[in-house]
């Protein structure tokens, strides 16, 4: 496998430009033979994707076995492309060819039950075996810079394949082009760092230290967003996912007609269903078709994606997602009063409920790019509740008119929450803002470990630094949509290991209202506080030698322990205990033997604190 050739994977695919979306991904794939796919991608790219697919299907398989399967399928594709014929092997659907290859492998007993089934049940069985395997270490965790550069210069092609294999088996649900993208960034890092490896070893290691985050961060973000979307689909269903995508696409393409937007929403939802099932081939097919459709229909969709559509296909998707929303139509009225004042509203609601609500969400979303998609869903739910109440027999004639006042109230409350959070962030800065979040979330979710609480609140603090500097027109979309990702992580953590009834209610009842629900949680009454044991609060001399982030983390761990011991501690009590601790630390750190000082002063501090808290 030529490493540099991977750069062009899917970049130069010459799929026919399509003006319409297929009914399903199968419609296109059944017309594309393995030989045609091989010709579109070229050999190195085809083999790279085959390696990713096999590594994702059999994460426990060795690199040698996975590479051999990829080479076998590539050899068949090469023969079919060179001599197009009616050979049965060449006309088989791609899915079947890959699964047949897996089933021909010996010593893979975990696949035997699936291989005994017929398609499509066999494919479903294979997909059910996929799981996000955290047991495999990433090739980017604590990399040995010298060894990586040595391997890069001596074994460049095998190194490329091995990197794809390691990342793929660690992320069995991740979209294959996203894995190829991180492989490109990894290659760029090796060229940048290893090419300047003439200096001492520390310089090389420092280069890796600087560059690895640039490789890892996009991979983690891609994996997190995909996992987040799949969790929404699994927990709240296709209707909620479609509503979310309707709001987002309507904001992105406000010039597009409802019919066009609705068609895209259905296609995107179908794509996510394939991606979330782990159907990598189906996922790729769907995404390619959507990208080709969007770029072939730019005049109908947006004037802001021309540069994106000029990019290679691999780079196109993220570019379009990140592109600015298109300008709203000049003649677009600022209000949607026809959805309240029209006398035929209840009739339409009764006849085509979901389509009527979709039209409302489309019209409202395209008018309000300054709102988050989650807020738009809450507005849509409020409108649905309003119609359900006001369209009942006997409802008062002016029932619907109160909807506008309720809407203004919700908008004001949401904007106030975000403004207040940003004011606190700007006043306190990263560390003290995170401490405020720690106090809040430790009381809401004391069952989380210290590491989890610090990680989640650190992510929320990063959102503050990213979004609070933006103008009012971009604050809400930035803050709530990034916060939604963190809350999604918390809810997935709850799904795997339940936290408490309050979190359960917020994570299960409504996707759109998840953020306000968690925001309103108070101290968890079901939690049994920690008992005061001799080792609960331990103070050692390293409190004097720690600096910067290490010292801050230690203080945050002690804060969490204190809150788990006394969940209902007041702000004044916490301030008194914190001041007493700071005074003890300052005193003991001046002593020649701080450990001995902490040994005597620590218990005294605990006694005084007990009196303050009683």
LOFINU-683430 format. One record per residue (C-alpha): x, y, z negated. Coordinates in steps of 0.02 Angstrom, whole numbers, plus 50000, padded with zeros to 5 digits. Example, Ala and Ser with C-alpha at 12.3 -4.5 7.8 and 13.67 -1.06 7.14 Angstrom:
# LOFINU-683430
506154977549610 506844994749643 
***
This chain:
# LOFINU-683430
500005000050000 500785016450056 500605028049906 500585044350001 499295037750122 498075036849976 498065055749982 496945054350133 495735041750058 493985046250110 494665063350157 494555060650343 493095048550350 492205051950514 490445047050462 489145054050580 488475070750523 486705068150463 485295080650459 484215069450350 484485058350201 484215039550215 482795031750117 484055021650016 485915018650018 485585001450091 484865009450249 486595015750297 487675001850229 486724987950317 487174996650480 489024998350435 490084982650455 491704979350364 492664982550524 491834999450549 492185004150368 494004998950390 494155009850545 493365024650456 494505023650304 496095016550381 497015001850303 497885009850155 496325018850098 495225003550121 496434992950019 496535006049881 494635006049863 494574987049867 495844986449726 494804998549622 493214988349651 493994971849601 494834979449448 493164986549393 492254970049418 493584959549327 494434971149200 495254956049117 496054949949278 497924952049303 498594965049422 499284951349535 497594942849552 496654959149583 497934964749712 497834947949801 495934949149815 496094966949883 497374961150011 496244946650064 494744957650096 495844970350185 496524956750299 494744951650346 494274969850378 495824971950488 495354956850594 493554962650613 494104980150664 495384973750790 494204961750878 492384967050853 491294951950880 489774943050818 490814933050694 489704929450543 491104934650424 491224951750506 489344954950501 489094951150316 488584965950206 490064973250112 489324969149943 489194950849989 490974950150054 491674957249892 490624945649783 491054930449889 492894934649865 492654935449676 491724918949674 493094910149772 494344914149634 494784900049516 495034901449328 493784915449305 492504905949199 491604921849145 491004923849325 490334906249349 488544909949293 488424924749411 489174915349558 487854901749539 486484914349579 485884920749747 485914938849805 485294951249749 485214942749578 487064938449592 487524956749614 486444961849466 487284948449361 489014954849405 488504972649364 487844967149194 489584960449150 490364977449169 490754986749009 491805001748964 493304992648896 494175003548769 495334989248730 496464992948878 497755006448851 497845020248980 499445021649082 499425040049034 499465037248846 501205041048776 502085038048942 503945034248943 504535048049061 506215040249105 505455023149141 504045030949244 505285040749350 506395025549372 504915015049429 504325029249542 505975029949635 506235011049645 504485003849659 503385017649726 502065007249815 501794994049679 501765008049550 500345016549644 499305000749649 499664996749468 499115014249415 497465012349509 497214995249430 497515001549252 496365016649267 495005006749357 494874992749231 494815005649091 493395014949180 492325001649265 490875013549298 491875028349362 491605033949541 493045026849645 493545043549728 493705051149553 494985037649512 495895041249675 495915059649630 496775056449464 498005045149555 498445059849668 498725070949518 499815057549438 500875056349596 501045075249598 501625075049417 502935061849456 503575071949604 503655087849500 504475080249347 505555066449420 506175077249562 506965088849434 507635075049322 509435080549341 509375089349172 509425081049002 508085068648947 507175081148834 506815092148986 506035077349076 504985072748925 504455090848906 503905090949088 502825075649057 502135083548898 501575098748999 500915089349151 500005074249076 498535084749009 498255091249186 498085073249244 497085066549097 495845080949068 494925079749236 494835060749219 494075062049045 492865075449103 492305065149253 492075049749144 491165059649010 489955067849133 489555051249216 489285042749048 488205057448993 487105056649148 486915037949133 486415039548950 485045052048998 484405040049130 484435025249011 483675034048860 482435046148937 482095038449107 482095043449289 480775057049267 481865066849146 483415064749254 482465070949407 481815085949311 483595090249257 484255088849434 482775098849501 483195113249385 485055112649428 484815111249617 483485124849619 484695136549531 486115131849648 485075133449808 483705146549775 483485149649962 483025131449996 481215126250013 480375115349883 480295100950006 482165101650039 482585102949854 481415088749810 482205077749943 483935081149870 483325077749693 482665060549743 484305056549833 485375062149687 484325052249563 484475036649673 486355039449680 486475040149491 485455024249475 486745015149583 488215023349494 487525019549321 487235001349366 489075000549410 488664997849594 490245006349656 489925003349841 488145009649829 488715024649728 490005029349859 488785027150002 487485038149918 488705051949876 489425052450052 487705053850128 487185067950009 488785077750044 488585075750232 486765081150220 487165096550115 488555102250230 487565098750388 486125109250321 487055124350251 485875137050333 484415129350239 485335127750073 486685140450032 487885153350099 489115149849958 489725132450006 490525135450175 492285134050105 491805118350009 491155109950165 492785113850255 493735103950124 494125085350138 492685074550076 493565069349916 493695087449860 492005092849923 490855086649785 491705095649640 491885111349745 490015112049780 489585108749597 490765122749543 490225135149678 489225150449630 487345149649643 486725156649806 485875173749805 484035173649773 482895178049920 482645196849930 480745195049936 480645183149787 479425190149660 480105190949482 478605181849407 477665165549437 475965171449376 475075161449510 475445146049403 474395153649264 473145165249348 472605154449495 470865147549460 471275131149548 472745127249431 471825114249327 471185105449482 472935104149555 473635098649387 472335084749378 472615078949558 474525079349569 475195082149394 477055078349420 477165087249588 476305102749520 477485103249370 478955100649487 478425115549592 478305126249435 480045120849377 480755124149552 479995141549562 480525146349386 482275139249401 482695147949566 482215164549486 483265162049328 485085157149356 485455165249186 484535151149095 485275134049056 484505118849140 484015112148968 483105128348928 482195127349095 481625109749050 480945116248885 480005129848980 479325116549097 478755106048949 477935121348872 476985124249034 476425106049039 475805106948859 474905123248899 473965115449045 473535099848948 472715110648815 471945123948926 471265112249059 470225102148935 468345104048944 467775118248832 469445127348828 469255146348812 469365156148974 470945165848929 471855150748861 473285150848987 473675169248960 474535165648793 475845155648888 476855171248931 476985176648750 477555159248696 478815159448837 479545176248784 479685169848605 480645154348657 481825164148769 482175176648629 482515162948501 483695153548617 484665169048666 484765174348483 485515157648429 486855158948563 487245177248527 487385173948340 488555159248368 489655169848481 489675184148356 490295172148221 491595165048340 492255182148388 492325187448206 493165171948134 494205164548275 494475146148318 495005138748150 493735147148036 492345145248164 492705126548169 492645126247979 490905134147985 490375120348105 491175107147994 490175113147844 488565112447945 488835095748031 489555086747880 487935090847788 486875085547937 487885069847976 488935064847824 489005046947889 490235052048026 492075049547988 493215064447959 494055061148127 492375061248216 491775077148131 493415086048171 493375080148352 491565085048386 491725102148303 493375105148393 492475102248558 491115114448505 492415127348458 493195125548630 491485129548704 491485145648603 493185150748672 492615146748849 490865153948851 490795168348726 491885179148836 490625178048979 489255190549017 487455187848962 486985181249134 488175166449117 488245163548929 486745151948913 487145140249059 488955138849000 488615136548815 487095125348814 487635114048957 489355111048880 488585108848708 487395096248785 488895085448829 489515085448648 487785081648579 487665067648706 489265060348635 488535061348459 486935052748516 487905038848603 488895036748442 487225035348351 486595022448477 488105011448442 488145014348254 486605023248182 487005039348087 485395044147996 483515046148027 483645064648069 484935061648206 483905046848266 482375057948287 483325071548380 484235059448494 482675049548538 481185061148547 481605073448688 483125076848796 482665095148825 482385098648640 483895088948577 484975104348546 483675114448449 483185098848352 484965095348295 485205113848260 483745113548138 484345098148042 484805101847862 485695091847727 485355073247749 484315067747600 484615049247634 486485050747607 487235044147445 488675056047398 490435049447371 490865044647192 492265054147108 493675041447101 495515044747055 496055044047236 494635054247313 495615070547302 497485067447312 498755081647323 500555078447375 502125088147415 501815086947603 500535100847579 502055112147562 502995105947716 501535104947837 501275119547955 500095125148091 498835112648158 499395098548042 499075109047888 497415115147957 496865097247991 497345091747815 496325106047742 494855101547853 494935083347796 494905089247615 493435100747654 492465086147730 492825075247577 492225089147462 490605090947563 490315072247560 490565072647371 489455087847344 488315089447499 487295103547422 488765114547375 488365132947400 489425145147499 489915154147338 490425137947252 491415132547404 492305149447406 492785147547222 493455129847245 494415134947402 495225149747311 495715138447166 496505125947284 497475139647375 498135146247208 498675128747154 499545125547320 500465142147313 501035138747134 501605120747163 502495124847326 503595137247232 504175123347115 505775113647153 504785097547134 503045100647206 502495082447189 502665083247000 501705099646998 500285092547103 500245077246990 499795088046840 498895102546923 497825091847041 496775083846902 496605100846819 495945108246981 494675094146994 494075097246816 493885115946845 492995112647010 491785100846924 491295114846806 491065126846952 489945114347041 488915108946892 
***
